[in-house]
């Protein structure tokens, strides 16, 4: 069980890193014209950045929960 949890924690951490990198890439690709546009509401780039950062938070939460469960299984308190 601890092996499965360890693998899941690593996979969730990799997922968080991938979401972070994708969000930063979208941020870098945002054009100056898109930032200066007078449209109402957020741009498509902003929406995608927001989505990627929420995905990162979700993966981080899953990694932390998995790590806590792993520690609880590794050191049970009787």
DRENDO-1510 file (C-alpha; in Angstrom, 1 decimal, always signed):
<recs>
REC; n; res; u; v; w
REC; 1; UNK; +0.0; +0.0; +0.0 .
REC; 2; UNK; +2.8; +2.4; +0.8 .
REC; 3; UNK; +4.4; +1.7; -2.6 .
REC; 4; UNK; +1.2; +2.6; -4.4 .
REC; 5; UNK; +0.8; +5.8; -2.3 .
REC; 6; UNK; +4.5; +6.7; -2.9 .
REC; 7; UNK; +4.0; +6.3; -6.7 .
REC; 8; UNK; +0.8; +8.4; -6.5 .
REC; 9; UNK; +2.5; +11.2; -4.6 .
REC; 10; UNK; +5.2; +11.3; -7.2 .
REC; 11; UNK; +2.7; +11.3; -10.1 .
REC; 12; UNK; +0.7; +14.1; -8.4 .
REC; 13; UNK; +3.8; +16.2; -7.9 .
REC; 14; UNK; +4.7; +15.7; -11.6 .
REC; 15; UNK; +1.2; +16.7; -12.5 .
REC; 16; UNK; +1.5; +19.9; -10.5 .
REC; 17; UNK; +4.8; +20.7; -12.1 .
REC; 18; UNK; +3.4; +20.1; -15.6 .
REC; 19; UNK; +0.4; +22.3; -14.9 .
REC; 20; UNK; +2.8; +25.0; -13.6 .
REC; 21; UNK; +4.9; +24.8; -16.7 .
REC; 22; UNK; +1.9; +24.9; -19.0 .
REC; 23; UNK; +0.5; +28.0; -17.1 .
REC; 24; UNK; +3.8; +29.8; -17.4 .
REC; 25; UNK; +4.1; +29.0; -21.1 .
REC; 26; UNK; +0.6; +30.4; -21.7 .
REC; 27; UNK; +1.6; +33.5; -19.7 .
REC; 28; UNK; +4.8; +34.0; -21.8 .
REC; 29; UNK; +2.8; +33.6; -25.0 .
REC; 30; UNK; +0.4; +36.3; -24.1 .
REC; 31; UNK; +0.8; +39.1; -26.6 .
REC; 32; UNK; +1.0; +42.8; -25.9 .
REC; 33; UNK; -2.0; +43.4; -28.1 .
REC; 34; UNK; -4.1; +40.9; -26.1 .
REC; 35; UNK; -3.1; +42.7; -22.9 .
REC; 36; UNK; -4.1; +46.1; -24.3 .
REC; 37; UNK; -7.4; +45.1; -25.9 .
REC; 38; UNK; -10.5; +46.8; -24.7 .
REC; 39; UNK; -12.7; +43.8; -24.7 .
REC; 40; UNK; -15.1; +43.2; -21.8 .
REC; 41; UNK; -14.1; +40.4; -19.5 .
REC; 42; UNK; -11.0; +38.2; -19.3 .
REC; 43; UNK; -9.1; +37.2; -22.4 .
REC; 44; UNK; -8.8; +33.6; -23.6 .
REC; 45; UNK; -5.2; +33.6; -22.4 .
REC; 46; UNK; -6.2; +34.8; -18.9 .
REC; 47; UNK; -8.8; +32.1; -18.7 .
REC; 48; UNK; -6.3; +29.4; -19.7 .
REC; 49; UNK; -3.7; +30.7; -17.2 .
REC; 50; UNK; -6.4; +30.6; -14.5 .
REC; 51; UNK; -7.4; +27.0; -15.5 .
REC; 52; UNK; -3.8; +25.8; -15.4 .
REC; 53; UNK; -3.1; +27.4; -12.0 .
REC; 54; UNK; -6.3; +25.8; -10.5 .
REC; 55; UNK; -5.1; +22.4; -12.0 .
REC; 56; UNK; -1.7; +23.0; -10.2 .
REC; 57; UNK; -3.5; +23.6; -6.9 .
REC; 58; UNK; -5.6; +20.5; -7.3 .
REC; 59; UNK; -2.5; +18.3; -8.0 .
REC; 60; UNK; -0.7; +19.9; -5.1 .
REC; 61; UNK; -3.6; +19.1; -2.8 .
REC; 62; UNK; -3.7; +15.5; -3.9 .
REC; 63; UNK; +0.1; +15.2; -3.4 .
REC; 64; UNK; -0.2; +16.6; +0.1 .
REC; 65; UNK; -3.1; +14.3; +1.0 .
REC; 66; UNK; -1.2; +11.3; -0.4 .
REC; 67; UNK; +1.9; +12.3; +1.6 .
REC; 68; UNK; -0.1; +12.6; +4.8 .
REC; 69; UNK; -1.7; +9.2; +4.2 .
REC; 70; UNK; +1.7; +7.7; +3.5 .
REC; 71; UNK; +3.1; +9.1; +6.7 .
REC; 72; UNK; +0.1; +7.9; +8.7 .
REC; 73; UNK; +0.6; +4.4; +7.3 .
REC; 74; UNK; +4.3; +4.4; +7.8 .
REC; 75; UNK; +4.1; +5.5; +11.5 .
REC; 76; UNK; +0.9; +4.3; +13.0 .
REC; 77; UNK; +0.1; +5.6; +16.4 .
REC; 78; UNK; -1.5; +2.9; +18.6 .
</recs>
